Amino acid sequence: MKVFVRVADHASFARAADELDISRAATSGHVSALEKHLDARLFNRTTRKVSLTAEGAEFLRRARRILDELHDAEETLRGARLKPQGHLRVDVPVAFGRYLLLPALPEFSRRYPAIELDIRLNDRVVDLVAERVDVALRVAPIRQSGLVARRISQLRIVTAASPRYLAEHGEPATPDDLKRHRLLGLTPANGGTPEWHFPPPYNSRRLKLHFATTFNAIEGPITVAAAGLGIARPADVLAADYVARGELKLILQDYTVPGPVMSIVYPSAGHQSAKVRVFSDFAADLMRRWNEVVAGWLSGVMVPPKDSLLRLPRR
């Protein structure tokens, strides 16, 4: 298979043989044996030109992926886990990148200085394979096939408003009371009207909530809620720092519900890569530590430093 890929790269048996330091006869013999095994012709051969057949082009794509996995497995066995290196392209939702990942990047770079990071803050769900993304953070169900998903956290959905807003408009005691308040909603990715979910019997049909302002970015509702515009319903990890600083107050705490699962995902071909593995481990540990901090802040047990978004407790 390696010989076949080299011949395809150079469009030449002779040049492939020179690169591999084997005879031209051996090079031709390896390809012929592969064609016999596959019962398919991989190259069109003339005295002057070598070109891939349609079957050869399809097999080349798969062969590269297989050889990449083999290379990664060999790296692991040789101890490459201790020295992960190379270019790593990471795709992260904008808000979670700003709140969680970016403040922690100095720590990651200190641990793994040989990894060259390419961070993409993106609320669009990208095709990891087509856009050559090595690893991504997802806060939604994983629908793309061919991906490995590692669950790292379960978010909780809380309700919050600024103390100033609550002083002026009163604090709701049940979800029914929200009908009399200014609500700040997040527009669903597929369009439509925002929906807030609460434990039974407070379903959307009963509540029929009206949203005074809606946003297409997850940071919108929580930012303007902290400014006193109304009530928001964000994920706990995004609200925690505002609550700890006194800019938001949690309300309706008996009506908190589980939110989406946060996962690290990567193409199946990359799961043996040392650089992907250490980033996945780092992100999982970062989320575990952040959840511990969030639980402390929301319970009032821990008080954050003034620059809390820029600092997390070290291991």
N, C-alpha and C positions, 0 to 999 in steps of 0.2 A: 504493500500500500504506500509506504514511504517513497519507493522508487517511482511508482505511478504518479504521485503528486509532483515529484521533481521533474519528471518528463513533461507533465502538463504545464508546470511553471515556465519551463524553458522552451516548450514546443520543440524539443530536440532530445533524442536518445543520447547523442554524443555528449552534449553539454551536461546532461543529468549524470552520465557515467563519470565524467571528469569531477563533478562536484562531490559525488558519493565515493570517489576513488575506487571504482570497480570497473570491470571491463564492459565494453559496449555489448558484447554477447550476453553477459550476465544481466545487464539492464534490460535488454530485449526479452531475455528468458523469464525474468521476474514478471514483466507486464503480460507476456503471453500466458504464463501460468495463472495470473489473476483473471485474465479474460476467460480462460478455460474454466476456472472455478465458478465464475459468475455466469458463464454461458452467455456472454455479451461482448460485443466489440467496443472497446473503449476509445481507440484512436483510428482515424483515417491516416494511412501511411502512403506517402509517395517518396520518390528518390530525393525530392527537394523539400518536402513539407510534412510536418506532423500536426494534426489538429484533432480536437476532441469530437467524438460523436455526441449525439444527444444523450445517450446512455452514459457516456463518459463524463459529460458535464454534470449530470445529476449525481453520479457516484463521487465526483471530485468534491462537491459541496459537502456530502456526508463524510467522506474520508477525512477532510480537513478537521471536521468537528471531532471525529473519533480520535484522530492523532493528537488533537489539542487536549482531549481528556486524558489520553495515555501520558502525554507530557506532564500534565498537572499531577497525575498519580505518581509518576516517577519523582517529580519534585518533592512531593510530600514524603515519600519513602527516603529520600536523600537528606531530609532535614530542612527543606525549604520553608517549613512552617516557622522556623526560628528567624528567618530573614525574608519575609514577604517583601516584594518589590514590584516596580513597574507602574504603569498608568492604570488608574481606577476611576471609572466614570460612575457617578452616583446621582440618582434622581430622587428628589425629596419634595413633598408638598411644601408650598411656600411658608405657611405659618409654622409648621413643625420644624422646618429647617431653621427658621429664625429663632424660635424659642429653644429648641433642643440641640440641634446638630452644630450650628455655627459657633455657639459659645464653647463647645467641647472640642472643636477641631485642633486647637493648640495641643491639647493632651494627646489626641490621636497622632499628630505629626511628631510629637516628642517620642512616642513609643515606636513609630514605624517611619523613620525619616526617609527610607528608600521608596516609599509609595508616593506617586505623583497623583494628587487628587484633582478630579474634574467634577465639581459640584454643580448640579442643575436644580435650581429651585423652580418647581413647575407644578401647577395645579391640574395640568392636562395629564391624563393617563396614557403614557407613552407605550409603544411597542418596544419592549426591551431588546428583542433580537434585531428588529429592523433598524433601530437607532443606536445599536451597539452599546447599550447601557449594561454595566457589569452587575450592579446591585441597586435596588430601589426600596424606599420606604412606602408602604401602602396603608391607607386608613380606609379600607373598603374591601368588599369581597374580591377575591382574585379570580378573574374570569378568563384571562389569557392562558391558553394551554402551553405546555412545555416549560412551565416555571416551577421552581422549588420555593415554597413559602414556609417561613419560620415565624410562628406567632411569638411576639415579644411583649404584648401588653393588651389588656382589656380596658378601654376608656370608659369613663362614667360621664353622663350628661347631667349637668347641674344648672340651676337657675340663679341669676345674679343681677343686681342693679347697684347703682352708686348710692351711698348714704344720702347724698343730697336729693336724688330723685325720690327715694323712699320717704324722706322728711317732707317733701312737697306733696306727694301723691298717696302716701300710705303704703303699708306692706301687705301684699296678698297673703291670705291664710290657706287658701286651697287653689287648685288650678282654675276653678270656676271664676275666681276673683280676677283672673288675668283679662277677662273681657273688658274690664274698666281701665286698663292700663295701655301705655304705649309699648308695643312689642317690636323687637328688632330681630328680623328673621334672615336666614340664609337661604337663598334661592337654590333649589335642587339643581344638580348638574344637567338633568334632562329638561329643565324648565319647570313651569308650573308654580304652585303656591307652596310656601314653606309649611311644614307640619311639625308640631311639637308633640312628642309622645310622653305620656305619663302612665303610671300604673292604673289598672282598671279601678273604677268605671270611667276614668277620664279619657275617653277616646276622642278622636278628631271630630266625629259626628256630633258628639255631645257638646264639645267646647266651641266649635265654630269660631276659632280665634281670628282676629283681624290684625294684620301687621302694619304698623305705621310707616316703617321703613324696612326695605329689604336690600340685601347685598349679595354679590356674586363671589365674594372672597370671604374665607372663614374668619379673617381678622376684623372685618367690618363691624359686625354686631358688638363684639366685646370691646372694641376700641371706643365706639361712641357710647356704649353703656357706661363705661368708666367716666366719660365726659358728662354724664347726667341726662342723656337723651331718652332712655327708656330701659326696658328689661330685656336681657339676652339669655340664651340657653346654650352655653358653649360646653366643650369638653373640659373635664376637670384640670387636665394638665395646662390648658391655656388660661384658665381662670385663676389658677393658684397664686401666681405672683401678684396679680391685681388685688386679690383678696388679702394677701399677706401685707401689702403696702397700705391697705385701708381704702383703696380706690373703688373696690367693689365689695358688696356684702352678699353672702349666700342666703337665698331665701327658698322657701318650699323644700327644705332639705329632706322631708319625709317622702318627697315625690321624685327623688333622683332615680334614674333608670340606667341600665347598662348601655354603653355606646358601642361604636364599631370596634372591631379588633384591629390592632396595629401589627403589621407583619413586615419582615424583611423578605424580599423576593429577589430571585436571580435566575437567569436561564439555567436549565439543568446541566448544560455543558460546562458551566462555570463553578459547579458546586465543589469541585476538588481544588480550585484555585486558592493558594495560600492567602493572597491579598483579599479575595472575597470573604474567605473564612474569618480572617482577623477583623475585618470591618463589621461583619455580621455579629461576631462575638462582642465587639466594642459597642455597637448600637444596642444590643440586647442588655448589656451591663449598664449602659447609660440610661436606658429606659427604666431598668429596675431601680437604680439609684434615684432617678427623678421621681418615680412613683413614691418612694419612701419620703422624699422631701415634700412632695405635694400632700401626702397624707398628714404630715406634721404641720404644714402651713394651714391646711384647711381645718384642722382640728384645734389650731391655736397653740399647739405644743411647742412649735419651733417658729422663730422669727427670722426672716431672711435678711441678709445684708442689703445695703442700699443698692448695690449693683448685682442683685441676685440673679438676674438673667445672664450675667456674664460669668457666674461662678457656680460650680457644683462640687459637692464633697468628693475628694479624691478617694481612691481605694486605700 
